[in-house]
Amino acid sequence: LVTVCELLGVSRGTLEQILDAPATASTAAGGPMLLAGKSVCFTGELLECIGGERVTRERAEELARQGGMLTQKGVTKSLDVLVVADPDSQSSKAKKARDYGTRIMAEAAFWKALGL
């Protein structure tokens, strides 16, 4: 699990929180408490489908807000999570997030983390 988390950009502390959290811990919108209150930004073209429809940037931001997250348009030092379709992305947002040590999550892993 530690190796998988490292590949996904999930910190060891977050892994420990996940393993220690009750299986039913979630926000009212259905997302894990671990992401509620965190800031998120999306980069690149989103590829996943939810409910049979491809997720647009606007829908992604709406779903993140419903999960209790704060959406941002750009990467700053205070950003908690950058969501990318391709974890190897070389976009300017991804490069900046790596420079800042910001957690980068693959899009599919992000939707699973939100319970979608």
TITI-914786 format. One record per atom (N, C-alpha, C): x, y, z; residue number from 1; residue in one letter. Coordinates in steps of 0.001 Angstrom, whole numbers, padded with zeros to 6 digits. Example, Ala and Ser with C-alpha at 12.3 -4.5 7.8 and 13.67 -1.06 7.14 Angstrom:
2
east->013190 north->-005690 up->007800 pos->1 code->a
east->012300 north->-004500 up->007800 pos->1 code->a
east->013200 north->-003300 up->007800 pos->1 code->a
east->012850 north->-002250 up->007080 pos->2 code->s
east->013670 north->-001060 up->007140 pos->2 code->s
east->012900 north->000030 up->007870 pos->2 code->s
This chain:
116
east->000812 north->-001203 up->000000 pos->1 code->l
east->000000 north->000000 up->000000 pos->1 code->l
east->000853 north->001264 up->000000 pos->1 code->l
east->001955 north->001218 up->000732 pos->2 code->v
east->002832 north->002389 up->000804 pos->2 code->v
east->003348 north->002736 up->-000590 pos->2 code->v
east->003778 north->001734 up->-001349 pos->3 code->t
east->004305 north->001972 up->-002698 pos->3 code->t
east->003228 north->002541 up->-003609 pos->3 code->t
east->002036 north->001974 up->-003548 pos->4 code->v
east->000932 north->002475 up->-004375 pos->4 code->v
east->000627 north->003921 up->-004023 pos->4 code->v
east->000589 north->004227 up->-002733 pos->5 code->c
east->000327 north->005602 up->-002306 pos->5 code->c
east->001412 north->006550 up->-002808 pos->5 code->c
east->002660 north->006126 up->-002752 pos->6 code->e
east->003749 north->006966 up->-003258 pos->6 code->e
east->003575 north->007228 up->-004748 pos->6 code->e
east->003176 north->006202 up->-005502 pos->7 code->l
east->002962 north->006366 up->-006942 pos->7 code->l
east->001796 north->007298 up->-007245 pos->7 code->l
east->000796 north->007304 up->-006360 pos->8 code->l
east->-000370 north->008167 up->-006553 pos->8 code->l
east->-000192 north->009556 up->-005951 pos->8 code->l
east->000917 north->009749 up->-005241 pos->9 code->g
east->001143 north->011049 up->-004618 pos->9 code->g
east->000407 north->011215 up->-003303 pos->9 code->g
east->000038 north->010108 up->-002673 pos->10 code->v
east->-000657 north->010144 up->-001387 pos->10 code->v
east->000388 north->010011 up->-000283 pos->10 code->v
east->000369 north->010911 up->000671 pos->11 code->s
east->001372 north->010892 up->001741 pos->11 code->s
east->001143 north->009722 up->002690 pos->11 code->s
east->002189 north->009346 up->003382 pos->12 code->r
east->002096 north->008253 up->004357 pos->12 code->r
east->001087 north->008610 up->005461 pos->12 code->r
east->001071 north->009865 up->005877 pos->13 code->g
east->000129 north->010309 up->006891 pos->13 code->g
east->-001316 north->010131 up->006434 pos->13 code->g
east->-001572 north->010441 up->005165 pos->14 code->t
east->-002913 north->010267 up->004621 pos->14 code->t
east->-003282 north->008790 up->004590 pos->14 code->t
east->-002335 north->007948 up->004206 pos->15 code->l
east->-002576 north->006505 up->004208 pos->15 code->l
east->-002945 north->006035 up->005605 pos->15 code->l
east->-002224 north->006498 up->006597 pos->16 code->e
east->-002510 north->006099 up->007977 pos->16 code->e
east->-003901 north->006575 up->008406 pos->16 code->e
east->-004284 north->007786 up->007973 pos->17 code->q
east->-005623 north->008295 up->008289 pos->17 code->q
east->-006693 north->007428 up->007637 pos->17 code->q
east->-006450 north->007029 up->006398 pos->18 code->i
east->-007411 north->006193 up->005679 pos->18 code->i
east->-007573 north->004851 up->006386 pos->18 code->i
east->-006455 north->004260 up->006757 pos->19 code->l
east->-006510 north->002950 up->007402 pos->19 code->l
east->-007135 north->003011 up->008787 pos->19 code->l
east->-006972 north->004140 up->009474 pos->20 code->d
east->-007521 north->004295 up->010820 pos->20 code->d
east->-008966 north->004771 up->010826 pos->20 code->d
east->-009422 north->005372 up->009716 pos->21 code->a
east->-010767 north->005955 up->009657 pos->21 code->a
east->-011825 north->004863 up->009596 pos->21 code->a
east->-012964 north->005088 up->010243 pos->22 code->p
east->-014068 north->004136 up->010119 pos->22 code->p
east->-014528 north->004065 up->008672 pos->22 code->p
east->-014970 north->002931 up->008243 pos->23 code->a
east->-015396 north->002728 up->006857 pos->23 code->a
east->-016561 north->003624 up->006473 pos->23 code->a
east->-017325 north->004116 up->007434 pos->24 code->t
east->-018495 north->004933 up->007128 pos->24 code->t
east->-018206 north->006432 up->007166 pos->24 code->t
east->-016980 north->006840 up->007454 pos->25 code->a
east->-016681 north->008272 up->007552 pos->25 code->a
east->-016824 north->008933 up->006193 pos->25 code->a
east->-017777 north->009846 up->006099 pos->26 code->s
east->-017971 north->010569 up->004846 pos->26 code->s
east->-018672 north->011885 up->005138 pos->26 code->s
east->-018611 north->012775 up->004165 pos->27 code->t
east->-019318 north->014039 up->004306 pos->27 code->t
east->-020762 north->013840 up->003877 pos->27 code->t
east->-021563 north->014837 up->004074 pos->28 code->a
east->-022969 north->014744 up->003673 pos->28 code->a
east->-023104 north->014539 up->002172 pos->28 code->a
east->-022134 north->015030 up->001385 pos->29 code->a
east->-022195 north->014891 up->-000069 pos->29 code->a
east->-021660 north->013547 up->-000531 pos->29 code->a
east->-021181 north->012697 up->000382 pos->30 code->g
east->-020736 north->011369 up->000004 pos->30 code->g
east->-019244 north->011227 up->-000167 pos->30 code->g
east->-018476 north->012280 up->-000015 pos->31 code->g
east->-017039 north->012189 up->-000178 pos->31 code->g
east->-016335 north->011944 up->001130 pos->31 code->g
east->-015164 north->011353 up->001082 pos->32 code->p
east->-014433 north->011083 up->002316 pos->32 code->p
east->-014076 north->012358 up->003057 pos->32 code->p
east->-014084 north->012280 up->004365 pos->33 code->m
east->-013744 north->013430 up->005188 pos->33 code->m
east->-012314 north->013885 up->004938 pos->33 code->m
east->-011484 north->012991 up->004434 pos->34 code->l
east->-010082 north->013329 up->004214 pos->34 code->l
east->-009901 north->014436 up->003176 pos->34 code->l
east->-010829 north->014578 up->002240 pos->35 code->l
east->-010714 north->015614 up->001223 pos->35 code->l
east->-011556 north->016849 up->001540 pos->35 code->l
east->-012525 north->016702 up->002406 pos->36 code->a
east->-013375 north->017838 up->002756 pos->36 code->a
east->-012523 north->018948 up->003359 pos->36 code->a
east->-012752 north->020171 up->002873 pos->37 code->g
east->-012012 north->021322 up->003368 pos->37 code->g
east->-010689 north->021559 up->002651 pos->37 code->g
east->-010282 north->020625 up->001810 pos->38 code->k
east->-009034 north->020769 up->001049 pos->38 code->k
east->-009303 north->021557 up->-000225 pos->38 code->k
east->-008250 north->022175 up->-000756 pos->39 code->s
east->-008382 north->022895 up->-002024 pos->39 code->s
east->-007938 north->021992 up->-003165 pos->39 code->s
east->-008594 north->022146 up->-004309 pos->40 code->v
east->-008315 north->021300 up->-005464 pos->40 code->v
east->-008295 north->022138 up->-006734 pos->40 code->v
east->-007452 north->021720 up->-007665 pos->41 code->c
east->-007363 north->022351 up->-008980 pos->41 code->c
east->-007270 north->021217 up->-009998 pos->41 code->c
east->-007834 north->021417 up->-011171 pos->42 code->f
east->-007793 north->020417 up->-012232 pos->42 code->f
east->-006918 north->020929 up->-013365 pos->42 code->f
east->-006185 north->020005 up->-014020 pos->43 code->t
east->-005384 north->020396 up->-015168 pos->43 code->t
east->-005528 north->019355 up->-016264 pos->43 code->t
east->-005431 north->019794 up->-017487 pos->44 code->g
east->-005533 north->018894 up->-018632 pos->44 code->g
east->-006964 north->018504 up->-018929 pos->44 code->g
east->-007114 north->017698 up->-019969 pos->45 code->e
east->-008425 north->017225 up->-020383 pos->45 code->e
east->-008854 north->016084 up->-019468 pos->45 code->e
east->-010046 north->016177 up->-018915 pos->46 code->l
east->-010564 north->015119 up->-018053 pos->46 code->l
east->-011079 north->013982 up->-018933 pos->46 code->l
east->-010816 north->012747 up->-018509 pos->47 code->l
east->-011118 north->011591 up->-019349 pos->47 code->l
east->-012199 north->010676 up->-018788 pos->47 code->l
east->-012489 north->010787 up->-017507 pos->48 code->e
east->-013407 north->009850 up->-016864 pos->48 code->e
east->-014871 north->010187 up->-017155 pos->48 code->e
east->-015711 north->009148 up->-017047 pos->49 code->c
east->-017158 north->009298 up->-017174 pos->49 code->c
east->-017797 north->008964 up->-015837 pos->49 code->c
east->-018753 north->009766 up->-015433 pos->50 code->i
east->-019520 north->009516 up->-014218 pos->50 code->i
east->-020988 north->009562 up->-014610 pos->50 code->i
east->-021707 north->008515 up->-014273 pos->51 code->g
east->-023117 north->008452 up->-014648 pos->51 code->g
east->-023313 north->008381 up->-016147 pos->51 code->g
east->-022342 north->007805 up->-016849 pos->52 code->g
east->-022453 north->007644 up->-018291 pos->52 code->g
east->-022076 north->008873 up->-019095 pos->52 code->g
east->-021672 north->009944 up->-018417 pos->53 code->e
east->-021303 north->011173 up->-019126 pos->53 code->e
east->-019876 north->011565 up->-018802 pos->53 code->e
east->-019179 north->012048 up->-019812 pos->54 code->r
east->-017814 north->012522 up->-019598 pos->54 code->r
east->-017836 north->013748 up->-018697 pos->54 code->r
east->-016890 north->013800 up->-017787 pos->55 code->v
east->-016837 north->014891 up->-016813 pos->55 code->v
east->-016199 north->016131 up->-017451 pos->55 code->v
east->-016948 north->017219 up->-017467 pos->56 code->t
east->-016401 north->018495 up->-017937 pos->56 code->t
east->-015673 north->019159 up->-016774 pos->56 code->t
east->-014900 north->020163 up->-017054 pos->57 code->r
east->-014208 north->020901 up->-015999 pos->57 code->r
east->-015217 north->021506 up->-015022 pos->57 code->r
east->-016296 north->022075 up->-015552 pos->58 code->e
east->-017313 north->022679 up->-014704 pos->58 code->e
east->-017955 north->021628 up->-013794 pos->58 code->e
east->-018270 north->020460 up->-014353 pos->59 code->r
east->-018871 north->019383 up->-013557 pos->59 code->r
east->-017887 north->018874 up->-012513 pos->59 code->r
east->-016607 north->018780 up->-012880 pos->60 code->a
east->-015583 north->018321 up->-011939 pos->60 code->a
east->-015510 north->019265 up->-010743 pos->60 code->a
east->-015525 north->020557 up->-011011 pos->61 code->e
east->-015469 north->021534 up->-009928 pos->61 code->e
east->-016724 north->021462 up->-009064 pos->61 code->e
east->-017870 north->021260 up->-009694 pos->62 code->e
east->-019123 north->021132 up->-008956 pos->62 code->e
east->-019092 north->019894 up->-008046 pos->62 code->e
east->-018622 north->018763 up->-008559 pos->63 code->l
east->-018541 north->017530 up->-007770 pos->63 code->l
east->-017561 north->017687 up->-006606 pos->63 code->l
east->-016454 north->018375 up->-006856 pos->64 code->a
east->-015473 north->018607 up->-005793 pos->64 code->a
east->-016083 north->019470 up->-004692 pos->64 code->a
east->-016814 north->020518 up->-005076 pos->65 code->r
east->-017478 north->021374 up->-004083 pos->65 code->r
east->-018530 north->020594 up->-003299 pos->65 code->r
east->-019271 north->019719 up->-003983 pos->66 code->q
east->-020267 north->018892 up->-003296 pos->66 code->q
east->-019586 north->017952 up->-002295 pos->66 code->q
east->-018335 north->017586 up->-002564 pos->67 code->g
east->-017566 north->016759 up->-001646 pos->67 code->g
east->-016911 north->017560 up->-000540 pos->67 code->g
east->-017219 north->018855 up->-000473 pos->68 code->g
east->-016705 north->019698 up->000601 pos->68 code->g
east->-015358 north->020317 up->000314 pos->68 code->g
east->-014921 north->020272 up->-000946 pos->69 code->m
east->-013622 north->020832 up->-001312 pos->69 code->m
east->-013771 north->022259 up->-001835 pos->69 code->m
east->-012676 north->022985 up->-001805 pos->70 code->l
east->-012613 north->024333 up->-002348 pos->70 code->l
east->-011898 north->024246 up->-003681 pos->70 code->l
east->-012478 north->024824 up->-004726 pos->71 code->t
east->-011851 north->024750 up->-006044 pos->71 code->t
east->-011030 north->026002 up->-006317 pos->71 code->t
east->-009917 north->025790 up->-007005 pos->72 code->q
east->-009045 north->026885 up->-007418 pos->72 code->q
east->-008778 north->026750 up->-008905 pos->72 code->q
east->-008526 north->027872 up->-009555 pos->73 code->k
east->-008232 north->027864 up->-010996 pos->73 code->k
east->-006761 north->027626 up->-011286 pos->73 code->k
east->-005896 north->027918 up->-010298 pos->74 code->g
east->-004463 north->027784 up->-010531 pos->74 code->g
east->-003749 north->027144 up->-009360 pos->74 code->g
east->-002488 north->026812 up->-009582 pos->75 code->v
east->-001661 north->026180 up->-008550 pos->75 code->v
east->-000950 north->027261 up->-007748 pos->75 code->v
east->-001135 north->027197 up->-006438 pos->76 code->t
east->-000441 north->028091 up->-005519 pos->76 code->t
east->000238 north->027232 up->-004461 pos->76 code->t
east->001058 north->027855 up->-003635 pos->77 code->k
east->001728 north->027107 up->-002578 pos->77 code->k
east->000741 north->026518 up->-001586 pos->77 code->k
east->-000437 north->027102 up->-001477 pos->78 code->s
east->-001418 north->026625 up->-000507 pos->78 code->s
east->-002365 north->025561 up->-001080 pos->78 code->s
east->-002250 north->025247 up->-002367 pos->79 code->l
east->-003115 north->024234 up->-002975 pos->79 code->l
east->-002834 north->022874 up->-002349 pos->79 code->l
east->-003911 north->022130 up->-002049 pos->80 code->d
east->-003757 north->020812 up->-001438 pos->80 code->d
east->-003644 north->019681 up->-002461 pos->80 code->d
east->-004455 north->019729 up->-003532 pos->81 code->v
east->-004511 north->018626 up->-004488 pos->81 code->v
east->-004620 north->019161 up->-005916 pos->81 code->v
east->-003775 north->018633 up->-006798 pos->82 code->l
east->-003900 north->018896 up->-008230 pos->82 code->l
east->-004353 north->017594 up->-008868 pos->82 code->l
east->-005457 north->017631 up->-009607 pos->83 code->v
east->-005992 north->016441 up->-010268 pos->83 code->v
east->-005585 north->016474 up->-011729 pos->83 code->v
east->-004996 north->015360 up->-012182 pos->84 code->v
east->-004508 north->015243 up->-013557 pos->84 code->v
east->-005042 north->013960 up->-014186 pos->84 code->v
east->-005324 north->013993 up->-015478 pos->85 code->a
east->-005722 north->012775 up->-016186 pos->85 code->a
east->-004501 north->011877 up->-016341 pos->85 code->a
east->-003353 north->012503 up->-016580 pos->86 code->d
east->-002098 north->011774 up->-016774 pos->86 code->d
east->-001141 north->012145 up->-015644 pos->86 code->d
east->-000812 north->011182 up->-014755 pos->87 code->p
east->000089 north->011478 up->-013636 pos->87 code->p
east->001482 north->011937 up->-014076 pos->87 code->p
east->001853 north->011665 up->-015334 pos->88 code->d
east->003142 north->012098 up->-015856 pos->88 code->d
east->003041 north->013420 up->-016599 pos->88 code->d
east->001952 north->014113 up->-016422 pos->89 code->s
east->001700 north->015379 up->-017109 pos->89 code->s
east->002864 north->016355 up->-016929 pos->89 code->s
east->003178 north->017043 up->-017998 pos->90 code->q
east->004212 north->018074 up->-017971 pos->90 code->q
east->003596 north->019461 up->-018156 pos->90 code->q
east->002301 north->019577 up->-017848 pos->91 code->s
east->001639 north->020873 up->-017954 pos->91 code->s
east->002294 north->021855 up->-016993 pos->91 code->s
east->002074 north->023133 up->-017237 pos->92 code->s
east->002670 north->024139 up->-016355 pos->92 code->s
east->002121 north->024003 up->-014935 pos->92 code->s
east->000841 north->023646 up->-014799 pos->93 code->k
east->000266 north->023449 up->-013473 pos->93 code->k
east->000932 north->022272 up->-012767 pos->93 code->k
east->001137 north->021174 up->-013491 pos->94 code->a
east->001764 north->019989 up->-012891 pos->94 code->a
east->003206 north->020279 up->-012489 pos->94 code->a
east->003924 north->020994 up->-013329 pos->95 code->k
east->005316 north->021347 up->-013000 pos->95 code->k
east->005363 north->022222 up->-011746 pos->95 code->k
east->004476 north->023206 up->-011682 pos->96 code->k
east->004447 north->024105 up->-010529 pos->96 code->k
east->004077 north->023321 up->-009265 pos->96 code->k
east->003097 north->022403 up->-009388 pos->97 code->a
east->002688 north->021594 up->-008235 pos->97 code->a
east->003858 north->020744 up->-007739 pos->97 code->a
east->004620 north->020171 up->-008650 pos->98 code->r
east->005788 north->019377 up->-008242 pos->98 code->r
east->006815 north->020263 up->-007539 pos->98 code->r
east->007019 north->021453 up->-008059 pos->99 code->d
east->007966 north->022383 up->-007428 pos->99 code->d
east->007533 north->022730 up->-006005 pos->99 code->d
east->006226 north->022881 up->-005792 pos->100 code->y
east->005702 north->023240 up->-004481 pos->100 code->y
east->005516 north->022039 up->-003557 pos->100 code->y
east->005649 north->020838 up->-004096 pos->101 code->g
east->005419 north->019644 up->-003283 pos->101 code->g
east->003940 north->019366 up->-003063 pos->101 code->g
east->003108 north->019865 up->-003959 pos->102 code->t
east->001660 north->019678 up->-003878 pos->102 code->t
east->001295 north->018249 up->-004264 pos->102 code->t
east->000332 north->017690 up->-003576 pos->103 code->r
east->-000148 north->016342 up->-003881 pos->103 code->r
east->-000789 north->016334 up->-005263 pos->103 code->r
east->-000349 north->015411 up->-006116 pos->104 code->i
east->-000910 north->015249 up->-007454 pos->104 code->i
east->-001640 north->013918 up->-007477 pos->104 code->i
east->-002919 north->013959 up->-007872 pos->105 code->m
east->-003729 north->012746 up->-007926 pos->105 code->m
east->-004199 north->012488 up->-009343 pos->105 code->m
east->-004146 north->011210 up->-009735 pos->106 code->a
east->-004730 north->010807 up->-011008 pos->106 code->a
east->-006239 north->011015 up->-010921 pos->106 code->a
east->-006838 north->011397 up->-012023 pos->107 code->e
east->-008267 north->011694 up->-012040 pos->107 code->e
east->-009101 north->010534 up->-011512 pos->107 code->e
east->-008833 north->009304 up->-011971 pos->108 code->a
east->-009608 north->008142 up->-011532 pos->108 code->a
east->-009515 north->007951 up->-010028 pos->108 code->a
east->-008330 north->008120 up->-009465 pos->109 code->a
east->-008146 north->007975 up->-008015 pos->109 code->a
east->-008898 north->009071 up->-007270 pos->109 code->a
east->-008929 north->010273 up->-007823 pos->110 code->f
east->-009648 north->011375 up->-007188 pos->110 code->f
east->-011140 north->011073 up->-007096 pos->110 code->f
east->-011737 north->010592 up->-008199 pos->111 code->w
east->-013171 north->010298 up->-008170 pos->111 code->w
east->-013475 north->009179 up->-007194 pos->111 code->w
east->-012603 north->008201 up->-007114 pos->112 code->k
east->-012799 north->007125 up->-006142 pos->112 code->k
east->-012709 north->007676 up->-004725 pos->112 code->k
east->-011762 north->008580 up->-004493 pos->113 code->a
east->-011593 north->009179 up->-003169 pos->113 code->a
east->-012828 north->009990 up->-002775 pos->113 code->a
east->-013516 north->010544 up->-003755 pos->114 code->l
east->-014744 north->011297 up->-003474 pos->114 code->l
east->-015957 north->010376 up->-003371 pos->114 code->l
east->-015735 north->009095 up->-003610 pos->115 code->g
east->-016831 north->008138 up->-003510 pos->115 code->g
east->-017693 north->008072 up->-004743 pos->115 code->g
east->-017136 north->008485 up->-005889 pos->116 code->l
east->-017903 north->008468 up->-007148 pos->116 code->l
east->-017428 north->007350 up->-008071 pos->116 code->l
